[in-house]
């Protein structure tokens, strides 16, 4: 039988009042959630069986203890557990001591000192060759490799010395015609062989490998590759030095003690000292100078085991040894290695660093001697290609010397460079290594020195580039700033080679932006365009041109000023490769979003950024990744949000119309535009303060029309549905009733097109839950939508119900019934004399019908139709696998009737009792929920006009599970 529906009359004000939270006055000193919490911890005496007592303590803290803080104090349970294990305690302590010692050694040099590790990669990348390389590999005998345990010590020593002699005099194999990569692979194999030999206790073999590798540093047959060869070989030397040091250090540790970090030779046992001396004696027996120097320098740190003054005595001796190296390139890299090792183990010993520098200056003239010139002719290398090979070594030496050096020392070095005729190579290294502040304050002096330089072999523009790099970091005297720019640009603008020109211009653009106005920046940009446009030279210099744009943007945060720079947009036109052009546009838009804090209507900014955004938009095609589309849309939307014409609403709408035509391929931008137009329509009404002039009404209708014709162009179906709903709400709020109806009808007609699954972040998800959410929002709006006079009672609700009925729902889903339940709530709200909420100046159905009996009858008929659908669905769930769903839905429907139905009606009352029994019939109900529901009914029955609920409560038994 059909159960009739009777909605209960609601007093919304009284319901609100009953649900309002009770206000409680707080006196001063009472609890407040933002006040600090005081934690008091008390430990009472605990008596054990033997009668002993634990300590008693009581503590109080005014702040909350962080439960994670104990992790950071080094006393975590695993560390404590490991420390209690005797066999590993010593090893762990030794490892900890070694790590701390390494940190302490490194901490002697501050973080402002650029480490060698950051330079090696750049050297390997820059100094390459296509020439064939060769390498000598030791192929001597393996005699003496196995020594019996019974051998006398003297026999052991003699055998090892014979092995070294065998290495120096034995057979060797020269590998020829190696490519650069083959050479690198061979060196890496040697490095691994060194580690393997050491791990298998073949210490002499390890030393052989290191000597063999060191010898390679005397070979300059492929001279362009020498800096990279130096990096590869010294990596092996570093490995060897570390292995030797750790080996000797481990001999100083026993089960009773660990060598302290600041140990002195007195703390070192005799066995460790003897082993250390043995290593130095072995190295001293190496006959050739270069391997003897490098191998001893690699274990320089081991002098700490022998003498307090060992390192300070060795450094000057090793410095003097380098004087025996005849090739100036080989010698300067040897000095660089000694300075590197010296800075690592004894950075306070500056004298040897200075001595290396001054010795190098004395021998610098060798570069122009006959030996070097003949070598260059033999290899076919020009002087401009040869001189830059010195730069890595010289830069490192100068960096070591200038680190925390007094002004007087730096000035002395400048004077010594002047005495050498202001050699360009020296001067460049000085500017690369000395502190930027030192260079900047003496900018005019350096410019004078650059002018007097001999340009053969090292062009002046590289010197101006080095000077510009310093001036980007430190400011010169204000009185010199313009003269510095003029002197530098006078040289830069005369450069014929586009690559040389742009490498310098890129650096000096930052100086110009930093210290001058848009006029000077415009001049510089014009000069760059002039140099880079002929023969399309800009195509080979996109990275430098991008760098220039970024520097200009970084210094001009006022975009009205930036875009008034006449040559800025012509400069952008040089980026003709689309991918690069888009990246530049993204940089501009990121800067705009970051720095533009106020809305703008400046035509200069709008025209320029429309052009920039159009460039980004037009780059989108079928192959563009979703993440890239999302980023471009974010940037364009950032621009759209910042455009405001104030109260000139028509101009604002015109801008949105233009933006729609320009950005039609990016859906998020179109969505943003629709939201912006809806907001514009609402602002128009707000500003007009109820002045319903024809002009205002026409404008609002234009905004509504904009949204109505834009939404269908969107792809996402739920995006369209939600925008139809939102735009219809805006139309309703602006009293555009027929337009609101059009939006709502469009949404209803779109529902059948909702697919079963939709793409959410790249994954296909069922769509029903999203549809349910949308429809619930839609019902909330339909409450206040007045019926159209020509379409009958509740025409939109009827159309929506027809669509819901015809939609193909999943068999395993109950969403259709949840929707019908929401419809029941809507119809109940529509039957009230006064609705829960209204739209200003819009008469809803409560005003139109005024509780008319015919309207209520139609409403109840719809309710009954919906109830039939719900009950049929519940009946269909009477199967074993669906009983739990039936119980849950039955209780949900019971609660809906309880909330919205008039239970004084006998049939409705009986239906609710039946639903209560249904929920418990098969033991699937949540007993806890049903208990709370029954308690709620009894509590409500005590309210005025609710006494009939007590009778209902008596008819609702709770079935216990057995």
C-alpha positions in Angstrom: 0.0 0.0 0.0 1.1 3.6 -0.6 2.1 5.5 2.4 1.0 9.2 2.2 3.5 11.9 3.1 2.8 14.6 5.6 5.6 17.1 6.3 5.8 18.5 9.8 5.7 22.2 10.3 9.0 23.7 11.2 9.8 26.6 13.4 13.3 27.3 12.2 14.0 30.2 14.7 13.2 27.9 17.6 15.3 25.1 16.2 18.2 27.4 15.8 17.8 28.7 19.3 17.8 25.1 20.7 20.9 24.2 18.9 22.9 27.3 19.8 25.9 26.7 22.1 25.6 28.0 25.6 27.8 30.9 26.5 30.0 30.5 29.6 31.8 33.4 31.2 35.5 32.8 31.9 37.1 34.5 34.8 40.7 35.7 34.7 43.1 32.9 35.2 40.8 30.2 33.8 41.9 27.8 31.1 42.5 29.2 27.7 43.7 27.0 24.8 46.5 29.4 23.9 47.9 29.7 27.4 51.1 27.7 28.1 50.5 24.5 29.8 52.3 23.7 33.1 53.3 20.1 33.3 54.2 18.8 36.8 56.0 15.4 37.0 56.2 13.7 40.4 58.1 10.5 41.2 57.3 8.9 44.5 59.5 6.5 46.5 59.1 3.0 45.4 59.9 0.3 48.0 61.3 -2.9 46.5 61.1 -6.3 48.1 64.6 -5.9 49.6 63.6 -2.6 51.1 65.7 -0.4 48.9 64.2 2.9 47.8 64.4 4.6 44.5 65.3 8.3 44.3 62.5 10.8 44.7 62.2 13.8 42.5 59.6 16.4 41.6 59.9 18.8 38.8 57.7 21.5 37.2 58.0 23.1 33.9 56.2 26.1 32.4 56.5 24.8 28.8 55.4 21.6 27.2 58.2 19.1 26.7 58.7 18.1 23.1 58.5 14.3 22.9 60.8 14.3 19.9 63.6 16.4 21.5 65.2 13.4 23.1 66.0 12.0 19.7 68.4 14.9 19.1 70.6 14.5 22.2 72.3 11.3 21.0 70.8 9.1 23.7 68.3 7.2 21.7 67.7 3.6 22.8 69.6 2.1 19.9 72.7 4.1 20.5 72.6 3.1 24.2 72.1 -0.5 23.3 75.0 -0.4 20.8 77.3 1.2 23.4 76.8 -1.6 25.9 78.0 -4.2 23.4 81.7 -4.6 24.4 83.1 -6.2 21.2 81.8 -3.3 19.1 82.1 -0.4 21.6 85.7 0.4 20.7 85.0 0.3 16.9 82.0 2.5 17.3 83.9 5.0 19.5 86.7 5.0 17.0 84.3 5.6 14.1 82.6 8.4 16.0 85.9 9.9 16.9 87.0 9.8 13.2 83.8 11.5 12.0 84.1 14.2 14.7 87.8 14.7 13.8 86.9 15.1 10.1 84.3 17.7 11.0 86.8 19.5 13.2 89.4 19.6 10.5 87.0 20.9 8.0 85.6 23.5 10.4 89.0 25.2 10.4 88.0 26.6 7.1 84.6 28.5 7.0 81.7 27.9 4.7 82.7 31.0 2.8 85.7 29.1 1.4 84.7 27.4 -1.9 85.9 23.8 -1.7 87.9 22.0 -4.3 85.0 19.5 -4.8 82.9 22.3 -6.3 85.5 23.1 -8.9 86.6 19.7 -10.1 83.4 19.0 -12.1 83.7 22.3 -14.0 87.3 21.6 -14.8 86.5 18.1 -16.2 83.7 19.6 -18.3 85.7 22.5 -19.6 89.1 21.0 -20.5 88.4 18.2 -22.9 90.2 16.9 -26.0 89.6 14.8 -29.1 93.3 13.9 -29.4 94.4 10.3 -28.7 95.9 9.7 -25.3 98.3 7.2 -23.9 98.9 5.7 -20.5 101.7 3.6 -19.0 100.6 0.6 -17.0 103.0 -1.4 -14.7 103.6 -4.9 -15.9 106.4 -5.9 -13.5 106.8 -9.3 -11.8 104.8 -10.2 -8.8 107.7 -11.6 -6.8 107.5 -11.1 -3.2 103.8 -10.8 -3.2 103.4 -13.7 -0.8 105.7 -13.5 2.3 105.6 -16.3 4.8 104.8 -15.5 8.4 108.2 -16.8 9.5 110.2 -14.3 7.3 112.5 -12.1 9.3 111.6 -8.3 9.4 114.8 -7.4 7.5 113.9 -9.9 4.7 110.4 -8.4 4.5 111.8 -4.9 4.2 114.3 -5.9 1.6 111.7 -7.7 -0.4 109.4 -4.7 -0.5 112.3 -2.4 -1.6 113.0 -4.9 -4.4 109.4 -4.7 -5.4 109.7 -0.9 -5.7 112.9 -1.2 -7.7 111.2 -3.8 -9.9 108.4 -1.3 -10.4 110.7 1.5 -11.5 112.9 -0.7 -13.7 110.6 -3.5 -14.7 108.5 -3.9 -17.8 105.7 -1.5 -18.5 103.0 -1.5 -21.1 102.0 1.7 -22.9 98.4 1.9 -24.0 98.1 4.1 -27.1 95.3 5.7 -29.0 92.9 6.0 -26.1 89.9 8.3 -26.4 89.3 10.8 -23.5 86.6 8.5 -22.1 88.9 5.4 -22.4 91.5 7.4 -20.5 89.0 8.3 -17.7 87.9 4.7 -17.5 91.5 3.5 -17.1 92.1 6.0 -14.3 88.9 4.9 -12.5 90.1 1.3 -12.8 93.4 2.3 -11.2 91.6 4.0 -8.4 89.5 0.9 -7.8 92.6 -1.3 -8.0 94.2 0.9 -5.3 91.2 0.3 -3.0 91.2 -3.4 -3.7 94.9 -3.8 -3.1 94.6 -1.9 0.2 91.6 -4.0 1.3 93.6 -7.2 0.6 96.6 -6.0 2.6 98.8 -5.5 -0.5 100.2 -2.1 0.7 103.2 -2.2 -1.7 101.0 -2.8 -4.7 98.9 0.2 -3.6 102.0 2.4 -3.4 103.0 1.2 -6.9 99.7 2.3 -8.3 100.0 5.7 -6.7 103.5 6.2 -8.0 102.5 5.1 -11.4 99.6 7.5 -11.5 101.7 10.4 -10.2 104.2 9.9 -13.0 101.4 10.6 -15.5 101.4 14.2 -14.3 104.8 14.8 -15.9 103.3 14.1 -19.3 102.0 17.1 -21.2 101.8 15.5 -24.7 98.1 16.4 -25.0 98.3 19.7 -23.3 94.7 20.8 -23.5 93.7 17.8 -21.4 96.2 18.4 -18.6 93.9 20.2 -16.1 91.4 17.3 -16.3 94.2 14.8 -16.0 95.4 16.6 -12.8 91.8 16.3 -11.3 91.6 12.6 -12.1 95.1 11.7 -10.7 94.8 13.8 -7.6 91.5 12.0 -6.8 93.6 8.8 -6.6 96.2 10.6 -4.4 93.5 11.8 -2.1 92.2 8.2 -1.7 95.7 7.0 -0.9 96.4 9.7 1.6 93.2 9.0 3.5 93.8 5.2 3.5 97.3 5.7 5.0 96.2 8.1 7.6 93.3 6.0 8.8 95.6 2.9 8.9 98.0 4.6 11.2 95.3 6.2 13.3 93.7 2.7 13.8 97.0 1.5 15.2 96.8 4.1 18.0 93.5 2.7 19.3 93.2 -0.2 21.7 90.5 -1.6 23.9 91.4 0.8 26.7 91.5 4.1 25.0 90.7 6.1 21.9 93.1 8.7 20.5 91.6 12.2 21.3 90.8 14.6 18.5 93.5 17.0 19.5 96.2 14.3 20.0 99.9 15.1 20.1 102.8 12.9 19.1 103.2 11.9 22.7 99.8 10.1 22.6 100.9 7.9 19.6 102.4 4.5 20.4 105.7 3.3 19.0 104.1 0.8 16.5 102.1 3.6 14.8 105.1 5.9 14.7 107.3 3.2 13.2 104.7 2.4 10.5 104.4 6.1 9.7 108.2 6.6 9.4 108.2 3.5 7.2 105.8 5.1 4.8 107.9 8.3 4.6 111.1 6.3 4.0 109.4 4.3 1.2 108.3 7.5 -0.4 111.7 9.1 0.0 113.2 6.2 -2.0 111.2 7.1 -5.1 113.7 8.3 -7.6 111.7 10.7 -9.8 110.9 14.1 -8.5 107.3 14.4 -9.5 105.9 11.2 -8.1 108.1 11.6 -5.0 106.6 15.1 -4.4 103.0 14.2 -5.1 103.0 11.0 -3.0 104.6 12.7 0.0 102.2 15.7 -0.3 99.2 13.2 -0.3 100.2 11.9 3.2 101.3 15.3 4.6 98.7 14.9 7.3 100.5 11.9 8.7 103.3 14.1 10.0 100.9 14.8 13.0 101.8 11.3 14.3 105.6 12.1 14.4 106.1 15.7 15.4 104.2 18.8 16.3 106.2 20.8 13.8 106.3 18.1 11.2 103.8 19.8 8.8 105.2 23.3 9.2 108.7 21.9 8.4 107.5 19.8 5.4 105.5 22.5 3.6 108.5 24.8 2.9 110.6 21.8 1.8 108.0 20.6 -0.6 107.5 24.2 -1.8 111.2 24.2 -2.7 111.1 20.8 -4.3 108.7 22.3 -6.9 111.5 24.6 -8.1 113.0 21.5 -9.7 110.1 21.0 -12.1 111.0 22.7 -15.4 107.6 22.8 -17.2 105.7 25.9 -15.9 102.3 24.2 -16.4 103.3 21.1 -14.5 104.8 23.2 -11.7 101.8 25.5 -11.2 99.5 22.5 -10.8 102.0 21.0 -8.3 101.8 24.2 -6.3 98.0 24.1 -6.5 98.0 20.6 -5.1 100.4 21.6 -2.3 98.2 24.6 -1.4 95.1 22.4 -1.4 96.6 19.8 0.9 98.1 22.6 3.1 94.7 24.3 3.4 93.1 21.0 4.4 95.6 20.0 7.1 97.0 23.4 8.3 95.1 26.4 7.0 96.8 28.6 9.6 100.2 28.1 8.0 99.9 31.0 5.5 103.6 31.5 4.9 104.0 28.5 2.6 101.0 29.6 0.6 102.5 33.0 0.0 105.9 31.4 -0.8 104.3 29.3 -3.5 102.7 32.4 -5.0 105.8 34.4 -5.0 107.9 31.5 -6.4 105.3 31.2 -9.2 105.6 34.9 -10.0 109.4 34.5 -10.3 109.1 31.7 -12.8 106.1 33.1 -14.7 108.3 34.4 -17.5 109.0 30.8 -18.5 105.6 30.8 -20.2 107.0 32.9 -22.9 110.3 31.0 -23.1 111.6 28.9 -26.0 110.8 25.5 -24.3 107.1 26.3 -24.0 106.9 28.0 -27.4 108.5 25.0 -29.1 106.2 22.6 -27.3 103.2 24.6 -28.5 104.4 24.6 -32.1 105.0 20.9 -31.9 101.4 20.3 -30.7 99.8 22.9 -32.9 98.4 24.9 -29.9 98.0 28.7 -30.1 98.9 30.9 -27.1 95.2 32.0 -26.5 94.3 28.3 -26.1 97.4 27.6 -23.9 97.2 30.3 -21.3 93.7 29.4 -20.0 95.1 26.0 -19.0 96.8 27.8 -16.1 93.6 29.4 -14.8 92.2 26.5 -12.5 95.6 26.2 -10.7 96.2 29.9 -10.4 92.6 30.6 -9.3 93.0 28.0 -6.6 96.3 29.3 -5.4 95.0 32.9 -5.2 91.8 31.7 -3.5 93.9 30.0 -0.8 96.1 33.0 -0.3 93.3 35.6 -0.3 91.1 33.7 2.2 90.8 36.0 5.3 94.0 37.7 4.2 94.7 41.3 5.4 94.3 44.2 2.9 98.1 44.8 3.0 98.9 41.3 1.6 96.4 41.7 -1.2 97.7 45.1 -2.0 101.3 43.7 -2.1 100.2 41.0 -4.5 98.6 43.6 -6.8 101.9 45.5 -6.8 103.9 42.4 -7.7 101.5 41.7 -10.5 102.0 45.2 -11.8 105.8 44.7 -11.8 105.2 41.7 -14.2 103.8 44.1 -16.7 100.1 43.6 -15.6 100.0 40.2 -17.2 96.4 39.5 -18.2 96.4 35.9 -17.0 97.7 36.9 -13.6 95.3 39.8 -13.3 92.3 37.6 -14.3 93.2 35.1 -11.5 93.5 37.9 -9.0 90.0 39.2 -9.9 88.6 35.6 -9.8 90.1 34.7 -6.4 90.2 37.9 -4.3 87.3 39.1 -2.3 84.7 41.0 -4.3 84.7 43.9 -1.8 88.4 44.3 -2.3 88.1 44.3 -6.1 85.0 46.6 -6.1 86.6 49.4 -4.0 89.6 49.4 -6.4 87.6 49.1 -9.6 89.3 52.1 -11.3 92.7 50.8 -10.4 91.9 47.5 -12.0 90.5 49.2 -15.0 93.8 51.1 -15.4 95.7 47.8 -15.1 93.4 46.1 -17.7 94.1 49.0 -20.1 97.8 48.5 -19.8 97.7 44.7 -20.2 99.4 42.9 -23.0 96.4 41.5 -24.9 98.4 38.8 -26.7 97.1 35.4 -25.6 94.5 36.6 -23.1 91.9 39.2 -24.5 90.9 42.1 -22.4 87.2 41.4 -22.6 87.7 38.4 -20.3 89.3 40.7 -17.8 86.3 43.0 -18.0 84.0 40.0 -17.5 85.9 39.0 -14.4 85.6 42.6 -13.1 81.9 42.6 -13.8 81.4 39.4 -11.9 82.9 41.0 -8.8 80.8 44.2 -9.2 77.7 42.0 -9.2 78.6 41.0 -5.7 79.9 44.2 -4.2 79.3 47.9 -4.9 82.1 50.2 -6.1 82.4 53.8 -4.8 79.3 55.7 -5.9 81.4 58.5 -7.5 83.0 55.9 -9.8 80.0 53.9 -10.9 79.2 55.8 -14.2 82.8 56.0 -15.2 83.2 52.2 -14.6 80.2 51.4 -16.8 81.5 53.7 -19.6 85.0 52.3 -19.5 83.8 48.7 -19.6 81.1 49.2 -22.2 83.5 51.1 -24.4 85.5 47.8 -24.7 82.5 45.4 -24.8 80.6 47.2 -27.6 83.7 47.0 -29.9 83.8 43.2 -29.7 83.1 41.6 -33.1 82.6 38.0 -32.1 79.0 37.7 -30.9 79.9 35.0 -28.4 82.6 37.0 -26.8 80.3 40.0 -26.7 77.3 38.3 -25.1 79.5 36.6 -22.5 80.6 40.0 -21.3 77.3 41.8 -21.8 75.4 39.2 -19.7 77.6 40.0 -16.7 77.5 43.8 -17.0 73.7 44.0 -17.5 73.4 43.2 -13.8 75.7 46.0 -12.8 73.7 48.4 -15.0 70.3 47.3 -13.5 71.7 47.5 -10.0 73.1 51.1 -10.1 71.3 52.9 -12.9 67.8 53.8 -14.3 65.7 52.4 -17.1 67.4 54.8 -19.5 70.8 53.1 -19.2 69.3 49.7 -19.1 67.4 50.5 -22.4 70.8 51.6 -23.9 72.4 48.3 -23.0 69.5 46.2 -24.3 69.6 48.2 -27.6 73.3 47.5 -27.9 72.7 43.7 -27.3 70.0 43.7 -30.0 72.3 45.5 -32.3 75.1 42.9 -31.8 73.1 39.7 -31.7 70.6 40.3 -34.6 73.0 40.2 -37.6 73.2 36.6 -39.0 70.8 35.5 -36.3 73.6 35.3 -33.8 71.1 35.2 -31.0 70.2 31.6 -31.9 73.6 30.4 -30.4 73.3 32.5 -27.3 69.8 31.8 -25.8 71.2 30.9 -22.3 73.0 34.2 -22.0 70.0 36.1 -23.3 67.8 34.4 -20.8 70.2 35.3 -18.1 69.9 39.0 -19.2 66.1 38.9 -19.0 66.1 37.3 -15.6 68.5 40.0 -14.3 66.5 42.8 -15.6 63.3 41.4 -14.2 65.0 40.8 -10.8 65.8 44.5 -10.5 62.6 46.1 -11.9 59.6 45.1 -9.7 57.5 48.0 -11.0 56.1 46.6 -14.2 54.9 49.9 -15.5 58.6 51.0 -15.5 59.8 47.7 -16.9 57.5 47.7 -19.9 58.2 51.3 -20.5 61.8 50.3 -21.3 61.5 50.8 -25.1 63.8 47.9 -26.1 62.4 45.3 -23.6 59.8 43.8 -25.9 62.0 44.0 -29.0 64.6 42.1 -26.9 61.9 39.4 -26.3 61.5 39.1 -30.0 65.0 37.6 -30.3 63.7 34.5 -28.5 62.4 32.8 -31.7 62.8 29.2 -30.5 59.4 28.5 -29.1 60.5 26.4 -26.0 63.0 29.1 -25.0 60.5 31.9 -25.7 57.9 30.2 -23.5 60.4 29.8 -20.6 61.2 33.5 -20.8 57.5 34.4 -20.7 57.0 32.1 -17.7 59.8 33.9 -15.9 58.2 37.3 -16.5 54.8 36.0 -15.3 56.3 34.4 -12.2 57.9 37.8 -11.3 54.7 39.6 -12.0 52.7 37.3 -9.7 55.4 37.6 -7.0 55.9 41.4 -7.0 52.6 42.9 -8.3 50.7 43.4 -5.0 48.0 45.9 -6.3 45.4 45.4 -9.0 46.3 47.3 -12.2 44.7 48.8 -15.3 47.9 50.3 -16.7 47.5 49.9 -20.5 51.3 49.4 -20.9 51.3 46.5 -18.5 48.1 45.0 -19.9 49.2 45.1 -23.5 52.6 43.7 -22.7 51.3 40.9 -20.5 48.5 39.9 -22.9 51.2 39.5 -25.5 53.3 37.4 -23.0 50.4 35.3 -21.9 49.3 34.7 -25.5 52.7 33.4 -26.3 52.4 30.9 -23.5 48.9 29.9 -24.4 49.7 29.4 -28.1 52.5 26.9 -27.2 49.9 24.4 -26.0 49.3 21.5 -28.3 48.1 17.9 -28.2 51.5 16.8 -26.9 51.7 19.3 -24.0 51.8 17.5 -20.6 49.0 18.2 -18.1 51.5 19.5 -15.6 52.7 22.1 -18.1 49.2 23.1 -19.0 48.4 23.5 -15.3 51.5 25.7 -14.8 50.6 27.9 -17.8 47.0 28.3 -16.6 48.2 29.2 -13.1 50.4 32.0 -14.5 47.7 33.4 -16.8 45.1 33.2 -14.1 47.5 35.2 -11.8 47.5 37.9 -14.4 43.7 37.8 -14.9 43.1 38.2 -11.2 45.3 41.3 -11.0 43.5 43.3 -13.7 40.9 45.7 -12.3 39.3 48.8 -13.9 37.6 49.8 -10.7 34.1 50.9 -11.2 34.4 50.9 -15.0 32.6 47.6 -15.2 32.0 47.7 -18.9 35.8 48.0 -19.5 36.3 45.1 -17.1 33.9 42.9 -19.0 35.5 43.9 -22.3 38.9 42.7 -21.0 37.3 39.4 -20.0 35.8 39.0 -23.5 39.2 39.7 -25.1 40.9 37.2 -22.6 38.4 34.5 -23.5 39.2 34.8 -27.2 42.9 34.7 -26.5 43.1 31.8 -24.0 40.4 29.5 -25.2 42.6 26.4 -25.2 43.3 26.4 -21.4 40.2 25.3 -19.5 41.3 26.5 -16.1 41.7 30.0 -17.5 38.1 29.9 -18.9 36.9 28.7 -15.5 38.7 31.6 -13.8 37.1 34.0 -16.3 33.6 32.7 -15.7 34.1 33.1 -11.9 35.5 36.6 -12.5 32.5 37.6 -14.6 30.1 36.2 -12.0 31.9 38.2 -9.3 31.7 41.3 -11.5 28.0 40.9 -11.8 27.6 40.7 -8.0 29.9 43.7 -7.5 27.8 45.7 -10.0 24.6 45.2 -7.9 26.4 45.9 -4.7 27.9 49.2 -6.0 24.6 50.3 -7.5 22.9 49.7 -4.1 19.7 48.5 -5.5 19.5 51.1 -8.3 17.8 48.9 -10.9 18.5 51.1 -13.8 18.1 49.7 -17.3 21.8 50.2 -17.9 22.7 48.2 -14.8 20.2 45.4 -15.6 21.5 45.2 -19.2 25.1 44.9 -18.0 24.2 42.1 -15.6 22.5 40.3 -18.4 25.6 40.7 -20.5 27.7 39.1 -17.7 25.1 36.3 -17.4 25.2 35.8 -21.2 29.0 35.7 -21.2 28.9 32.8 -18.7 26.1 31.0 -20.6 27.9 30.9 -23.9 31.3 30.1 -22.4 30.4 27.1 -20.2 29.6 24.7 -23.1 33.2 25.1 -24.4 34.6 23.4 -21.3 35.5 19.7 -21.4 35.1 18.6 -17.8 31.5 17.6 -17.2 31.4 18.4 -13.5 33.2 21.7 -14.2 30.3 22.6 -16.5 27.6 21.3 -14.0 29.0 23.3 -11.1 29.5 26.4 -13.2 25.9 26.2 -14.5 24.7 26.0 -10.9 27.0 28.8 -9.7 26.1 31.1 -12.6 22.4 30.3 -12.1 22.8 31.4 -8.4 24.4 34.6 -9.5 21.6 35.3 -12.0 19.0 34.6 -9.3 20.8 36.9 -6.9 20.6 39.6 -9.6 16.8 39.0 -10.2 17.5 37.6 -13.7 14.9 34.9 -13.2 14.6 33.6 -16.8 18.4 33.5 -17.2 18.6 31.5 -13.9 16.0 29.1 -15.2 18.1 28.6 -18.4 21.2 27.8 -16.4 19.3 25.3 -14.2 17.7 23.6 -17.2 21.1 23.4 -18.9 22.4 21.6 -15.8 19.5 19.2 -15.7 19.9 18.4 -19.4 23.6 17.7 -18.9 23.2 15.1 -16.1 22.4 12.2 -18.5 25.8 12.8 -20.1 27.7 12.1 -16.9 29.9 9.1 -17.6 30.2 6.2 -15.2 33.9 7.0 -14.5 35.8 10.2 -14.7 39.5 11.0 -14.7 40.8 12.3 -11.3 44.5 13.1 -11.3 45.3 10.6 -14.0 43.2 7.8 -12.4 39.7 6.7 -13.4 37.2 7.0 -10.5 33.4 6.2 -10.3 31.4 9.3 -10.9 28.3 8.6 -8.8 29.7 10.1 -5.5 30.5 13.4 -7.4 27.0 13.4 -9.0 25.5 12.9 -5.5 27.4 15.9 -4.2 26.4 18.1 -7.0 22.7 17.2 -6.8 22.6 17.9 -3.1 23.9 21.4 -3.8 21.5 21.8 -6.6 18.5 20.8 -4.3 19.6 23.5 -1.8 19.3 26.1 -4.6 16.0 24.8 -6.0 14.3 25.6 -2.7 14.4 29.3 -3.4 13.8 29.2 -7.2 10.3 30.5 -7.9 8.1 28.5 -10.3 7.8 29.9 -13.9 4.2 31.0 -14.4 4.0 29.1 -17.7 5.5 25.8 -16.7 3.4 24.6 -13.8 4.1 23.7 -10.2 7.6 22.6 -9.2 8.6 22.2 -12.9 12.4 22.2 -12.3 12.1 19.6 -9.5 9.9 17.4 -11.8 12.4 17.7 -14.7 15.2 16.8 -12.4 13.3 13.8 -11.0 12.7 12.5 -14.5 16.4 12.7 -15.3 17.3 10.9 -12.1 14.8 8.2 -12.8 16.1 7.6 -16.3 19.8 7.7 -15.4 21.5 4.3 -15.4 22.7 3.7 -11.8 25.1 1.0 -10.8 23.4 -2.1 -9.3 25.8 -2.2 -6.4 25.2 1.4 -5.5 22.6 3.0 -3.3 23.3 6.6 -4.5 20.0 6.8 -6.4 18.1 6.3 -3.1 20.3 8.7 -1.2 19.4 11.3 -3.9 15.7 10.5 -3.5 16.0 10.9 0.2 17.5 14.4 -0.4 14.6 15.2 -2.7 12.3 14.3 0.1 14.1 16.7 2.4 13.8 19.4 -0.3 10.0 18.9 -0.8 9.5 18.9 3.0 11.3 22.3 3.2 9.2 23.6 0.2 5.9 22.7 2.1 6.7 25.2 4.9 4.9 28.5 5.2 8.2 30.4 5.4 11.4 29.0 3.9 14.6 28.5 5.7 16.5 31.1 3.6 15.7 33.5 0.7 17.4 35.6 -2.0 17.0 39.4 -1.5 14.3 40.8 -3.8 13.3 37.3 -5.1 9.9 35.9 -4.2 10.2 32.2 -3.7 7.4 29.7 -3.8 6.4 30.4 -0.1 5.5 33.9 -1.2 4.0 33.0 -4.5 1.7 30.2 -3.2 1.3 31.3 0.4 0.6 27.8 1.7 -2.0 27.1 -1.1 -3.7 23.7 -0.7 -3.2 22.8 -4.4 0.5 23.5 -4.1 0.8 21.4 -1.0 -1.2 18.6 -2.6 1.2 18.6 -5.6 4.1 18.6 -3.3 2.8 15.6 -1.3 2.2 13.7 -4.5 5.8 14.1 -5.5 6.8 13.0 -2.0 4.7 9.9 -2.3 6.2 9.1 -5.7 9.7 9.4 -4.2 8.8 7.3 -1.2 7.6 4.5 -3.5 11.0 4.5 -5.3 12.8 4.3 -1.9 10.6 1.5 -0.6 10.9 -0.6 -3.8 14.7 -0.3 -3.6 14.7 -1.4 0.0 12.6 -4.4 -0.9 15.0 -5.3 -3.7 17.8 -5.5 -1.2 16.3 -8.5 0.6 19.1 -10.8 -0.4 21.9 -12.3 1.7 24.7 -10.2 0.2 22.7 -6.9 0.4 21.1 -7.2 3.9 23.7 -4.9 5.5 22.9 -2.2 2.8 19.2 -2.7 3.5 19.7 -2.2 7.2 21.7 0.9 6.8 19.3 2.5 4.2 16.3 1.5 6.3 17.7 3.3 9.4 18.7 6.3 7.2 15.1 6.6 5.8 13.7 6.2 9.3 15.8 9.2 10.4 14.6 11.3 7.4 11.0 10.6 8.4 11.8 11.5 12.0 13.4 14.8 11.0 11.0 15.9 8.3 7.7 13.9 8.6 4.7 14.5 10.7 4.6 11.4 12.8 1.1 12.2 14.2 -0.1 10.7 10.9 -0.8 7.0 11.7 0.3 5.6 8.4 3.6 7.5 8.4 4.1 6.5 12.1 3.5 2.9 11.2 6.0 3.2 8.3 8.7 4.5 10.6 8.1 1.5 13.0 8.3 -0.9 10.1 11.6 0.7 9.0 12.9 0.4 12.6 12.2 -3.4 12.6 13.6 -3.7 9.1 16.9 -2.2 10.2 17.2 -4.9 12.9 15.6 -7.9 11.2 18.7 -9.8 10.1 21.1 -8.7 12.9 22.9 -6.3 10.6 22.2 -3.1 12.4 24.7 -1.0 14.3 23.3 -1.4 17.9 25.2 1.5 19.3 23.7 3.9 16.7 20.2 2.6 17.3 20.5 3.0 21.1 21.6 6.7 20.5 18.7 7.2 18.1 16.2 5.9 20.6 17.6 8.1 23.3 17.3 11.1 21.0 13.6 10.3 20.3 12.9 10.1 24.0 14.7 13.4 24.6 12.7 15.2 21.8 9.4 13.8 23.1 9.8 16.1 26.1 9.8 19.2 23.9 6.5 21.2 23.3 4.2 19.6 20.7 6.4 16.5 20.5 4.7 14.3 23.1 3.5 11.9 20.4 7.2 10.8 20.0 7.0 9.1 23.4 4.3 6.7 22.1 6.6 6.1 19.1 9.5 5.3 21.3 7.5 2.6 23.1 6.9 0.9 19.8 10.6 0.8 18.9 12.2 -2.3 20.6 16.0 -2.9 20.7 16.8 -6.4 19.7 19.9 -7.8 21.4 22.3 -10.0 19.5 22.5 -13.5 20.6 
